[in-house]
Amino acid sequence: MIYQLGLIALLILIALIVSKQLNKKDTLVFEDDMEDEELKKIDDEML
């Protein structure tokens, strides 16, 4: 019984870690929030 509860807790922990990792990738930064230096760096990389 305790073994099964431990496995369920482990699966929940793994699911939480995976969901946090997926949410980090969807973070968007808009141009208005960027500094001039960052915008220039991105423009230089595109050329």
DSSP file (Angstrom, degrees, kcal/mol; ACC not computed):
  #  RESIDUE AA STRUCTURE BP1 BP2  ACC     N-H-->O    O-->H-N    N-H-->O    O-->H-N    TCO  KAPPA ALPHA  PHI   PSI    X-CA   Y-CA   Z-CA
    1    1 A M     >        0   0    0      0, 0.0     4,-2.0     0, 0.0     5,-0.2   0.000 360.0 360.0 360.0 -48.3    0.0    0.0    0.0
    2    2 A I  H  >  +     0   0    0      1,-0.2     4,-2.3     2,-0.2     5,-0.2   0.859 360.0  57.5 -65.9 -34.3    2.7    2.5    0.9
    3    3 A Y  H  > S+     0   0    0      2,-0.2     4,-2.0     1,-0.2    -1,-0.2   0.912 106.9  47.7 -60.9 -43.9    4.7    1.4   -2.2
    4    4 A Q  H  > S+     0   0    0      1,-0.2     4,-2.2     2,-0.2    -2,-0.2   0.892 110.7  50.7 -66.6 -40.0    1.7    2.3   -4.4
    5    5 A L  H  X S+     0   0    0     -4,-2.0     4,-2.4     1,-0.2    -1,-0.2   0.888 109.2  52.2 -64.9 -38.1    1.3    5.7   -2.7
    6    6 A G  H  X S+     0   0    0     -4,-2.3     4,-2.2     2,-0.2    -2,-0.2   0.898 109.4  49.1 -63.2 -41.8    5.0    6.4   -3.2
    7    7 A L  H  X S+     0   0    0     -4,-2.0     4,-2.3     2,-0.2    -2,-0.2   0.904 111.2  49.3 -65.2 -41.1    4.8    5.6   -6.9
    8    8 A I  H  X S+     0   0    0     -4,-2.2     4,-2.2     2,-0.2    -2,-0.2   0.917 111.5  49.1 -64.2 -43.0    1.7    7.9   -7.3
    9    9 A A  H  X S+     0   0    0     -4,-2.4     4,-2.2     1,-0.2    -2,-0.2   0.889 110.8  51.0 -63.2 -39.4    3.6   10.7   -5.5
   10   10 A L  H  X S+     0   0    0     -4,-2.2     4,-2.4     2,-0.2    -2,-0.2   0.907 109.5  49.8 -64.9 -42.3    6.6   10.2   -7.7
   11   11 A L  H  X S+     0   0    0     -4,-2.3     4,-2.3     2,-0.2    -2,-0.2   0.892 110.6  50.0 -64.3 -39.7    4.5   10.3  -10.9
   12   12 A I  H  X S+     0   0    0     -4,-2.2     4,-2.2     2,-0.2    -1,-0.2   0.915 110.4  50.3 -64.5 -42.1    2.8   13.5   -9.7
   13   13 A L  H  X S+     0   0    0     -4,-2.2     4,-2.1     1,-0.2    -2,-0.2   0.917 110.8  48.5 -61.8 -44.4    6.2   15.1   -9.0
   14   14 A I  H  X S+     0   0    0     -4,-2.4     4,-2.4     1,-0.2    -1,-0.2   0.903 110.4  51.9 -62.4 -41.7    7.5   14.1  -12.5
   15   15 A A  H  X S+     0   0    0     -4,-2.3     4,-2.3     1,-0.2    -1,-0.2   0.890 109.2  50.0 -63.6 -39.4    4.4   15.6  -14.1
   16   16 A L  H  X S+     0   0    0     -4,-2.2     4,-1.9     2,-0.2    -1,-0.2   0.908 111.1  48.8 -65.1 -41.7    4.9   18.9  -12.2
   17   17 A I  H  X S+     0   0    0     -4,-2.1     4,-1.9     1,-0.2    -2,-0.2   0.919 112.5  48.0 -64.3 -43.9    8.5   19.1  -13.3
   18   18 A V  H  X S+     0   0    0     -4,-2.4     4,-2.1     1,-0.2    -2,-0.2   0.904 110.2  51.6 -64.8 -41.3    7.6   18.4  -16.9
   19   19 A S  H  X S+     0   0    0     -4,-2.3     4,-1.8     1,-0.2    -1,-0.2   0.875 108.4  51.5 -66.0 -35.8    4.8   21.0  -16.9
   20   20 A K  H  X S+     0   0    0     -4,-1.9     4,-1.4     2,-0.2    -1,-0.2   0.901 109.4  50.6 -65.4 -40.0    7.1   23.7  -15.5
   21   21 A Q  H  X S+     0   0    0     -4,-1.9     4,-0.9     1,-0.2    -2,-0.2   0.888 110.4  49.2 -65.2 -38.8    9.7   22.9  -18.3
   22   22 A L  H  X S+     0   0    0     -4,-2.1     4,-0.6     1,-0.2     3,-0.3   0.862 108.5  53.3 -69.4 -35.2    7.0   23.2  -21.0
   23   23 A N  H >< S+     0   0    0     -4,-1.8     3,-0.5     1,-0.2    -1,-0.2   0.809 101.1  60.5 -70.3 -29.3    5.7   26.5  -19.6
   24   24 A K  H >< S+     0   0    0     -4,-1.4     3,-1.1     1,-0.2    -1,-0.2   0.848  99.2  56.8 -66.5 -33.4    9.2   28.1  -19.7
   25   25 A K  H 3< S+     0   0    0     -4,-0.9    -1,-0.2    -3,-0.3    -2,-0.2   0.748 100.1  58.7 -70.8 -23.5    9.5   27.6  -23.4
   26   26 A D  T << S+     0   0    0     -4,-0.6     2,-0.4    -3,-0.5    -1,-0.2   0.307  73.5 123.8 -91.0   9.4    6.3   29.6  -24.1
   27   27 A T    <   -     0   0    0     -3,-1.1     2,-0.4    -4,-0.1    -3,-0.0  -0.589  46.4-159.3 -75.5 123.7    7.5   32.8  -22.5
   28   28 A L        -     0   0    0     -2,-0.4     2,-0.5     2,-0.0    -2,-0.1  -0.828   9.1-158.4-106.5 142.6    7.3   35.6  -25.0
   29   29 A V        -     0   0    0     -2,-0.4     2,-0.2     3,-0.0     5,-0.0  -0.983  15.5-146.5-118.5 123.0    9.2   38.9  -24.8
   30   30 A F    >>  -     0   0    0     -2,-0.5     3,-1.2     1,-0.1     4,-0.5  -0.509  22.9-115.0 -88.6 157.4    7.8   41.8  -26.7
   31   31 A E  G >4 S+     0   0    0      1,-0.3     3,-1.2     2,-0.2    -1,-0.1   0.841 114.2  61.5 -59.8 -34.1    9.8   44.6  -28.3
   32   32 A D  G 34 S+     0   0    0      1,-0.3    -1,-0.3     0, 0.0    -3,-0.0   0.797 103.7  50.1 -63.8 -27.1    8.4   47.2  -26.0
   33   33 A D  G <4 S+     0   0    0     -3,-1.2    -1,-0.3     2,-0.1    -2,-0.2   0.540  96.8  90.3 -87.8  -7.5    9.9   45.3  -23.0
   34   34 A M  S << S-     0   0    0     -3,-1.2     2,-0.2    -4,-0.5    -3,-0.0  -0.541  75.5-120.6 -91.4 155.2   13.4   45.0  -24.6
   35   35 A E     >  -     0   0    0     -2,-0.2     4,-1.9     1,-0.1     3,-0.2  -0.489  29.5-107.9 -85.7 163.3   16.2   47.5  -24.2
   36   36 A D  H  > S+     0   0    0      1,-0.2     4,-2.4     2,-0.2     5,-0.2   0.868 118.5  55.3 -59.9 -38.3   17.8   49.2  -27.2
   37   37 A E  H  > S+     0   0    0      1,-0.2     4,-2.2     2,-0.2    -1,-0.2   0.895 106.9  49.9 -63.8 -39.7   20.9   47.1  -27.0
   38   38 A E  H  > S+     0   0    0      2,-0.2     4,-2.1     1,-0.2    -1,-0.2   0.909 110.7  49.5 -65.1 -41.8   19.0   43.9  -27.1
   39   39 A L  H  X S+     0   0    0     -4,-1.9     4,-2.4     1,-0.2    -2,-0.2   0.903 111.0  49.5 -64.1 -41.4   17.1   45.1  -30.2
   40   40 A K  H  X S+     0   0    0     -4,-2.4     4,-2.5     2,-0.2    -1,-0.2   0.900 109.4  52.5 -64.1 -40.0   20.3   46.1  -32.0
   41   41 A K  H  X S+     0   0    0     -4,-2.2     4,-1.9     2,-0.2    -2,-0.2   0.913 110.6  47.0 -62.3 -43.3   21.9   42.7  -31.1
   42   42 A I  H  X S+     0   0    0     -4,-2.1     4,-1.5     2,-0.2    -1,-0.2   0.912 111.7  51.0 -65.0 -42.3   18.9   40.8  -32.7
   43   43 A D  H  X S+     0   0    0     -4,-2.4     4,-1.1     1,-0.2    -2,-0.2   0.905 109.9  50.2 -61.5 -41.2   19.0   43.1  -35.8
   44   44 A D  H  < S+     0   0    0     -4,-2.5     3,-0.2     1,-0.2    -1,-0.2   0.860 107.9  53.1 -65.5 -35.8   22.7   42.4  -36.2
   45   45 A E  H  < S+     0   0    0     -4,-1.9    -1,-0.2     1,-0.2    -2,-0.2   0.821 105.3  55.2 -69.3 -29.8   22.2   38.6  -35.9
   46   46 A M  H  <        0   0    0     -4,-1.5    -1,-0.2     1,-0.2    -2,-0.2   0.786 360.0 360.0 -73.8 -27.1   19.5   38.7  -38.7
   47   47 A L     <        0   0    0     -4,-1.1    -1,-0.2    -3,-0.2    -2,-0.2   0.469 360.0 360.0 -79.8 360.0   21.8   40.4  -41.2
